[in-house]
Amino acid sequence: MPIRLRRFPRFALATLLHYSGAFVLWRLFRQRILGKKEVCVLGLHRVLTKDEQARSNSLDGMVLSDVTFARLLEYLERRFHVVSLETLLAGETAGADRSKPRCLITFDDGWEDTYTTAYPLLKKFAIPATVFVATGSIESRGGFWGERIRRAWKDPASRAKMKSFLSGALAEQDAASALENSAEWLKHMPAEKRCSLLERLLPAENSGDTDEADSMLTWNQVIEMSRDGVEIGAHTVTHPLLSYESDSTVERELHMSKQTLEQKLGRKVWAFAYPNGDWDERVRRWVERVGYKCAFTTKPGWHDCEEDRYIIRRVLIHEGNVTGRDGQFSPAMLSLALAGWP
C-alpha cells in the first residue's frame, strides 16, 4: 500500500480531533475537572533548510524544516502561552492567559542550525527557548556516532564491511541488514564498548570527510544565545546513555558538563536533558545530587507541574508529525501529536 494511503487514516483522525474541538475539551477536562496543572514541553533537535536536509545524516525523526518551524512558532504565538524555563521552575502563572495552554520549547544536542536557523526565528516571534548542549561536541563537525554510521552506510565498500561485521554480532536478533536496527543495537551499551566497536566498524575520517550541515554549535554562539535570553542546559559531555554507564561515569558526565557551561556562561546551569531520554532511578538520583533542579526525558505526554521535576515529559516534534497531506505545517497534526498519538 502506498505511504500516502497508509497515512490517510492518521490525517483524517487529526482533522476530526482538531476541528471538532475534542482536543480543547480534553485539555479543559484535565485542567478544570481533574485539576491538572500541565505544560506542554516540545522537544526538538534540528531545524534545517531544504538544502541542509539533503546533505544531513541525521534521522528524519530529528529534523524539522525551517518553513515548518516558522509556521509552528506563528501558531504557538497565537494559540499557546509560551513560557521560559525560569517561569516553569518558579511555577509562575500570574498574568498568564488561562484560556491558553502553557508551552515550553526545548532543543537537544547543540546543533549549529539551532543558532543559524532556529534562533533568528525565535527572536522574530519573541519566543523563549531552552537549548541543551553536549559540551564535548561543541566546535565539532560531523555530528554524533549515529551520523557517522549513516554517512558510512552511503559508501558501498563501507556498507559491505558494516553488514559483514554486524551479521555476526546481531545473528540472534536477525537485524544486521537494517541500518536503523544496527544503530539501535549499538545505542544500548556502555559508550566504551560502543567506541571500540565503531573503531573496527567505521572508516577513519579526516576533516574533509564531514559536511558542515552536521556541524555543532561554537562556544561563541552558545554564549551569544545565553546573553540574549536563551536558557542553556546540560546534555552531558559525550552524550552517552547514562543508564548503561557506571556511577563514576554518570557523575563525571553530569558534573563536568554543568561545570564547563557555568564557567563559559558565567551563570548557574540548573536544567539537564537525558541523552536519548534514557534514565532510571539511579541516574535520576545522580542528577539531583550533582545540583540540577530539573531534568527532561523523552517520555511522551504533558508535564504535570506537581509531579517530579527530574522526569519531565516532552512531546518530540519533527517534520513527520506536524505536517499534513500537502507537506505543510498542520495544526491538526500538531494536535494529534500533543494528544499523545504515536
Secondary structure, 3 states (H helix, E strand, C coil): CCHHHHHHHHHHHHHHHHHCCHHHHHHHHHHHHCCCCEEEEEEECEEECHHHHHHCCCCHHHEEEHHHHHHHHHHHHHHCEECCHHHHHHCCCCCCCCCCCEEEEEECCCEHHHHHHHHHHHHHCCCCCEEEECHHHCCCCCCCHHHHHHHHHCCHHHHHHHHHHHHHHCCCCCCCCCHHHHHHHHHCCCHHHHHHHHHHHCCCCCHHHCCHHHCECCHHHHHHHHHCCCEEEECCCCCCCHHHCCHHHHHHHHHHHHHHHHHHHCCCCCEEECHHHCCCHHHHHHHHHHCCCEEECCCCCCEECCCCCCCECCEECCHHHHECCCCCECHHHHHHHHCCCC
